[in-house]
Amino acid sequence: MLTDIQVKDLAKRMDIPLERVCFKDELLEKPLKYNVSYIINMENELDIEGNPNIGSHWVCFQVNKYKSGVKEGLYFDSYGKKYPQVVEKFVGCSIPYNKKDLQSLVANTCGYWCLAFLHFINSSPCRSGHLYSDAEAFCSMFDDLNESIDYKKNEFILKHFFEPKDKSLRKPITV
């Protein structure tokens, strides 16, 4: 699993407007900002005994506010699960979320999934600029693992989001 430092470094390289990387119980410590991305770990910062957690699973979301005043939010979990209650409280309303299971249970790639998704909706040359359409386009590239067992196809496509644009810099990628 990627560390928070690795997530921040990759987000910067991928032109993702990342506002925060935190544990889910830290989310409410600062107010929501619009048109930026949030990546949260589904663990709390501390376990029930008060010891620091190392984290379990990365998820992400973004809420955009347009000049017209319209707000659109979207939550992404590579397992296709609904957001925790703290996200709804932070955002101030319910928001759409992907329902497609993209990540194999045996893979430790959740951070990569979040980064690829946020890159696609924010800075990919393939995006349309419409949050929901772009999210749908991203998810449509992959098989739903509730209907298919070809997780290797999903991982193969995912790896392409992390290849350098300069072909001379390309090395084998391990995700």
C-alpha positions as CSV (number, residue, x, y, z in Angstrom):
1,M,0.0,0.0,0.0
2,L,1.2,3.5,-0.8
3,T,2.2,5.7,2.1
4,D,0.7,9.2,2.5
5,I,4.1,10.7,1.4
6,Q,4.1,8.5,-1.8
7,V,0.5,9.5,-2.5
8,K,1.3,13.2,-2.2
9,D,4.4,12.9,-4.4
10,L,2.6,11.0,-7.1
11,A,-0.4,13.4,-7.0
12,K,2.0,16.3,-7.6
13,R,3.6,14.6,-10.6
14,M,0.2,13.7,-12.0
15,D,-1.2,17.3,-11.8
16,I,-3.8,16.4,-9.3
17,P,-5.1,19.3,-7.2
18,L,-4.7,17.5,-4.0
19,E,-5.9,19.3,-0.9
20,R,-5.4,16.6,1.8
21,V,-4.3,13.0,2.5
22,C,-5.6,11.9,5.9
23,F,-7.2,9.3,8.0
24,K,-11.0,9.4,7.9
25,D,-11.4,10.7,11.5
26,E,-9.1,13.7,10.6
27,L,-11.3,14.8,7.8
28,L,-13.5,17.2,9.8
29,E,-10.5,19.1,11.3
30,K,-10.5,21.5,8.4
31,P,-13.4,22.9,6.2
32,L,-14.2,21.6,2.7
33,K,-12.5,23.3,-0.2
34,Y,-14.0,23.1,-3.7
35,N,-12.3,22.0,-6.9
36,V,-9.6,20.1,-5.1
37,S,-9.2,16.4,-4.3
38,Y,-9.2,14.5,-1.0
39,I,-7.7,11.1,-0.4
40,I,-8.6,9.5,2.9
41,N,-7.6,6.3,4.5
42,M,-10.5,4.2,5.8
43,E,-8.8,3.7,9.2
44,N,-8.9,6.1,12.1
45,E,-5.6,7.7,13.0
46,L,-5.4,5.7,16.2
47,D,-6.6,2.2,17.0
48,I,-8.9,1.4,20.0
49,E,-5.8,1.2,22.3
50,G,-4.5,4.6,21.2
51,N,-1.7,3.4,19.0
52,P,-1.1,4.9,15.6
53,N,-2.7,2.9,12.7
54,I,-0.7,2.3,9.5
55,G,-3.8,2.5,7.4
56,S,-5.9,0.0,5.5
57,H,-7.5,1.3,2.3
58,W,-7.4,4.6,0.3
59,V,-10.5,6.2,-1.1
60,C,-11.0,9.7,-2.6
61,F,-13.5,12.3,-3.4
62,Q,-13.9,15.8,-4.9
63,V,-16.5,18.5,-4.8
64,N,-16.5,21.0,-7.6
65,K,-18.2,24.4,-7.5
66,Y,-18.8,26.2,-10.8
67,K,-19.2,29.9,-11.6
68,S,-22.9,29.3,-11.8
69,G,-22.9,28.3,-8.2
70,V,-23.7,24.7,-9.0
71,K,-21.9,22.1,-6.9
72,E,-21.1,18.6,-7.9
73,G,-19.4,16.0,-5.8
74,L,-18.2,12.5,-6.4
75,Y,-16.7,9.7,-4.2
76,F,-14.5,6.9,-5.5
77,D,-13.7,3.6,-3.9
78,S,-11.9,1.0,-6.0
79,Y,-14.1,-1.6,-4.4
80,G,-17.2,0.2,-5.4
81,K,-18.4,0.8,-1.9
82,K,-20.4,3.8,-0.6
83,Y,-18.6,6.5,1.4
84,P,-18.4,6.5,5.2
85,Q,-20.8,8.8,7.1
86,V,-17.9,11.2,7.9
87,V,-17.6,12.1,4.2
88,E,-21.3,13.0,3.9
89,K,-21.0,15.1,7.1
90,F,-17.8,16.8,5.7
91,V,-19.4,17.5,2.3
92,G,-22.8,18.5,3.8
93,C,-24.9,16.2,1.6
94,S,-25.0,12.8,-0.1
95,I,-22.9,12.5,-3.2
96,P,-22.8,10.0,-6.1
97,Y,-20.2,7.2,-5.9
98,N,-19.0,4.5,-8.2
99,K,-20.5,1.1,-7.7
100,K,-18.1,-0.8,-9.8
101,D,-15.6,-3.1,-8.1
102,L,-12.3,-2.5,-9.9
103,Q,-9.7,-3.8,-7.5
104,S,-8.9,-7.4,-6.7
105,L,-9.0,-8.3,-3.0
106,V,-5.5,-9.8,-3.3
107,A,-4.0,-6.5,-4.7
108,N,-2.7,-3.7,-2.6
109,T,-3.4,-1.0,-5.3
110,C,-6.1,1.3,-3.8
111,G,-3.8,4.3,-3.7
112,Y,-3.0,3.9,-7.3
113,W,-6.6,3.6,-8.2
114,C,-7.4,6.9,-6.4
115,L,-4.5,8.7,-8.1
116,A,-5.5,7.4,-11.6
117,F,-9.1,8.4,-11.0
118,L,-8.3,11.9,-9.8
119,H,-5.8,12.4,-12.6
120,F,-8.4,11.4,-15.1
121,I,-11.1,13.7,-13.8
122,N,-8.7,16.7,-13.3
123,S,-5.9,16.7,-15.8
124,S,-6.1,13.9,-18.3
125,P,-6.2,15.1,-21.9
126,C,-9.0,12.6,-22.5
127,R,-11.4,14.3,-20.0
128,S,-14.5,16.2,-21.1
129,G,-14.5,18.6,-18.2
130,H,-17.8,17.3,-16.8
131,L,-17.2,15.5,-13.5
132,Y,-19.9,12.8,-13.9
133,S,-19.1,12.0,-17.5
134,D,-15.4,11.8,-16.8
135,A,-16.0,9.5,-13.8
136,E,-18.1,7.3,-16.0
137,A,-15.6,7.3,-18.8
138,F,-12.8,6.3,-16.3
139,C,-14.8,3.4,-14.8
140,S,-15.9,2.2,-18.2
141,M,-12.3,1.3,-19.1
142,F,-12.3,-1.4,-16.5
143,D,-14.2,-4.6,-15.8
144,D,-16.5,-4.8,-12.8
145,L,-15.0,-7.6,-10.7
146,N,-18.4,-8.5,-9.4
147,E,-19.1,-9.7,-13.0
148,S,-15.7,-10.7,-14.2
149,I,-12.6,-12.4,-12.8
150,D,-10.2,-10.7,-15.1
151,Y,-8.5,-8.5,-12.5
152,K,-5.2,-8.6,-14.5
153,K,-6.9,-6.7,-17.3
154,N,-7.8,-3.9,-14.8
155,E,-4.3,-3.8,-13.4
156,F,-2.8,-3.7,-16.9
157,I,-4.9,-0.6,-17.8
158,L,-4.2,0.9,-14.4
159,K,-0.4,0.7,-14.9
160,H,-0.7,2.9,-18.0
161,F,-1.6,5.8,-15.8
162,F,1.8,5.7,-14.2
163,E,4.0,5.4,-17.2
164,P,6.2,8.5,-17.9
165,K,5.1,10.6,-20.9
166,D,8.7,10.6,-22.1
167,K,9.2,7.1,-23.6
168,S,13.0,7.3,-22.8
169,L,12.2,7.3,-19.1
170,R,10.0,4.2,-19.2
171,K,11.0,1.3,-16.9
172,P,9.1,-1.7,-15.9
173,I,6.2,-0.7,-13.6
174,T,5.3,-2.6,-10.5
175,V,1.9,-1.8,-9.0
